[in-house]
Amino acid sequence: MAVANLTETKLRMIFEAGLDEQGKPIYKAKTFNNIKKEATTDQLFQTAQALSVLCSDTLNAIERNDNSDIMGA
């Protein structure tokens, strides 16, 4: 049986930074590395909300990116 070992967690915040010439939204992303693997969804959401207040652009989405090593047993 294979086992997944969580190796890394990142928090990615996506901001709407305005509109292009065709009126479509322009998105910018900021990724924070070295997030605690044990962080809950609520903790990440609260952190992203607190950080977004410091930014001039509007927060559009919050993503959690986990990387795992998969090993056979």
C-alpha positions as a Markdown table, in Angstrom:
| # | Residue | x | y | z |
|---|---|---|---|---|
| 1 | Met | 0.0 | 0.0 | 0.0 |
| 2 | Ala | 1.3 | 3.5 | -0.9 |
| 3 | Val | 1.7 | 6.2 | 1.8 |
| 4 | Ala | 1.6 | 10.0 | 1.2 |
| 5 | Asn | 3.9 | 12.1 | 3.4 |
| 6 | Leu | 3.0 | 15.8 | 3.4 |
| 7 | Thr | 6.2 | 17.7 | 2.7 |
| 8 | Glu | 5.2 | 21.3 | 2.0 |
| 9 | Thr | 2.2 | 23.7 | 2.3 |
| 10 | Lys | 1.9 | 27.1 | 0.6 |
| 11 | Leu | -0.7 | 29.8 | 0.8 |
| 12 | Arg | -1.6 | 31.5 | -2.5 |
| 13 | Met | -3.6 | 34.7 | -2.5 |
| 14 | Ile | -5.1 | 35.9 | -5.9 |
| 15 | Phe | -5.9 | 39.6 | -6.3 |
| 16 | Glu | -7.9 | 41.5 | -8.9 |
| 17 | Ala | -5.6 | 44.3 | -9.9 |
| 18 | Gly | -7.8 | 46.2 | -12.4 |
| 19 | Leu | -9.1 | 45.7 | -15.9 |
| 20 | Asp | -7.3 | 45.3 | -19.3 |
| 21 | Glu | -8.2 | 47.0 | -22.5 |
| 22 | Gln | -11.0 | 44.6 | -23.2 |
| 23 | Gly | -12.5 | 45.1 | -19.8 |
| 24 | Lys | -11.4 | 41.7 | -18.5 |
| 25 | Pro | -10.0 | 41.5 | -15.0 |
| 26 | Ile | -6.2 | 41.4 | -14.4 |
| 27 | Tyr | -5.2 | 38.9 | -11.7 |
| 28 | Lys | -2.0 | 39.0 | -9.6 |
| 29 | Ala | -1.0 | 36.3 | -7.2 |
| 30 | Lys | 1.2 | 36.2 | -4.1 |
| 31 | Thr | 2.5 | 32.9 | -2.7 |
| 32 | Phe | 3.7 | 32.4 | 0.9 |
| 33 | Asn | 6.0 | 29.5 | 1.5 |
| 34 | Asn | 6.8 | 27.6 | 4.6 |
| 35 | Ile | 3.2 | 27.5 | 5.9 |
| 36 | Lys | 2.8 | 25.1 | 8.9 |
| 37 | Lys | 1.5 | 21.8 | 7.5 |
| 38 | Glu | -0.9 | 21.6 | 10.5 |
| 39 | Ala | -2.6 | 24.9 | 9.7 |
| 40 | Thr | -6.4 | 24.5 | 9.4 |
| 41 | Thr | -8.6 | 25.9 | 6.7 |
| 42 | Asp | -10.0 | 28.5 | 9.1 |
| 43 | Gln | -6.5 | 29.7 | 10.1 |
| 44 | Leu | -5.4 | 30.1 | 6.5 |
| 45 | Phe | -8.6 | 32.0 | 5.7 |
| 46 | Gln | -8.1 | 34.4 | 8.7 |
| 47 | Thr | -4.5 | 34.9 | 7.8 |
| 48 | Ala | -5.3 | 35.7 | 4.1 |
| 49 | Gln | -8.1 | 38.1 | 5.2 |
| 50 | Ala | -5.7 | 39.9 | 7.6 |
| 51 | Leu | -3.0 | 40.2 | 5.0 |
| 52 | Ser | -5.4 | 41.4 | 2.3 |
| 53 | Val | -6.1 | 44.5 | 4.3 |
| 54 | Leu | -2.5 | 45.6 | 3.8 |
| 55 | Cys | -2.8 | 45.3 | 0.0 |
| 56 | Ser | -4.3 | 47.9 | -2.4 |
| 57 | Asp | -5.8 | 45.3 | -4.7 |
| 58 | Thr | -9.0 | 43.3 | -4.0 |
| 59 | Leu | -8.6 | 39.7 | -2.7 |
| 60 | Asn | -10.3 | 37.4 | -5.2 |
| 61 | Ala | -9.4 | 33.9 | -4.1 |
| 62 | Ile | -7.4 | 32.0 | -1.5 |
| 63 | Glu | -5.7 | 28.7 | -2.3 |
| 64 | Arg | -3.9 | 26.1 | -0.2 |
| 65 | Asn | -1.2 | 24.1 | -2.2 |
| 66 | Asp | 0.0 | 20.9 | -0.5 |
| 67 | Asn | 2.9 | 18.8 | -1.8 |
| 68 | Ser | 3.4 | 15.2 | -0.8 |
| 69 | Asp | 5.9 | 12.5 | -1.4 |
| 70 | Ile | 4.3 | 9.2 | -2.2 |
| 71 | Met | 6.1 | 6.0 | -1.1 |
| 72 | Gly | 5.3 | 2.4 | -1.4 |
| 73 | Ala | 5.1 | 0.4 | 1.8 |
